[in-house]
Structure formats: C-alpha cells, structure tokens
Amino acid sequence: FEDDQCLAFHDISPQAPTHFLVIPKKHISQISVAEDDDESLLGHLMIVGKKCAADLGLKKGYRMVVNEGSDGGQSVYHVHLHVLGGRQMNWPPG
C-alpha cells in the first residue's frame, strides 16, 4: 500500500503469521519528538493499518505496536507502526 503520506509492506522478519509495517514518508525519528503538527499523520498510520489488516483478512483481531527508544525495543529510528495478526496474541508482550 502507498498513498501521499505513508506506505505499508510486509516485515522482513515477521513475528506473527501476518506482520506488516506502516511507515510515514515524513521523517519522525521517535514518537517522543513528534510535534502537534504530526497528530493527523500519526492517526492516519493507524487508519491505514486498520484498512490493510482488513484487506489481509485479519478478522479476529490484530495488534498495533510502536516501539519507543532503546528500552522500548526501537532499533530503527524512523517512526513506524507494526501490525501483527493471524494468531492469538499473548499478554504481557515483553
């Protein structure tokens, strides 16, 4: 998927039967440095994630994750949304 604000594609190291990323075209290194002007874009990522999840048949549910900082597991410093599904997700995740 691609539009003027973001793109979505399958993760190269899937952690679930379905695992894709939604990434903004605008560079935002971390959620902690996002500005008020980014609010609409960040919400758009979730809507795109929802639509892609539906297109991929994730009817029983899915998980959306954003990692923040090293303790949060962030390894790529460009904000992105993980969408995982296709199996029962466990809690707690860590």
N, C-alpha and C positions, 0 to 999 in steps of 0.2 A: 504494500500500500504506500502511496505517496500523495501528498497534497502540497499546498504552498507553505505550510507551517511545519510539517513533520514527515517522517517515513517510518514504516513498520516492516520488520523482517524477522525470520526465524533466528533464534540464538544459535551460535556456532557450537555451544557446549550446553545442550539442553539439560535442565534439571527436572523435567517432567515430560510426559508424552507430547504435550504441546507447550512450547516455551518460545515466546517471541518478544521482541523489544519494540518500543515506540520511542522515537528519538526526535527532539525538536531540531529544526535546521538552525535556529539561533543558538549560539554557544552560551550555555549557562553551566559553569563548572560544577556547582553543587546547589542543592536546594537552599542551603544556609546563606547563599549570596544572591538568591533570586530577589528581584525587586517587585514592587507593587505592580509595575507595568507588565510583569510576566504572568500575572494571575490568569488572564484569559488563555494564554498559550498553555500553561500547565494544566488547566481544566480541559483544554482541547485534547491533550495527550490521553486523558482518561476516557473521553468520549470515543476517540479513535480506538483505544484499547478495547472498549466495550463492543464496538462495531466489528472489529477484527475477530474478537472472541466468538461473536455470533456467527460470522462467516465461516469460522473454523469448526463450528458445531459444538462449542463448549456450553451445552445446555444445562448441565448440572451444576455449573459454577466454575470459578477460577479465582486466582489470587493475583492482585496487583501489588508490586513492590518497587520502592525507590530506596536505594542504599545511599546513606549519607556519611561521608568521612570514613577514615580507616576503621574505627571501631564498628561502624555500621556495615562494613564489608564493601565499601566503594573502592573499586580498582580502576575504573575508567572515569576520569574527571570531565565528563560531559553528561549532564543530567539525562537519564533515560528511565523509562518505565518497563519493568519486567512484567509480563503477563504469563502465568503458568496455569495449566489445567490438564484435564484428561485423566485425573486420578484424584483420590481423596487427599486433600492437603492436611498435614498434621499441625498441631499447635502444642507447645510453642515451636516456632520455626527454627530457633537457634540452638 
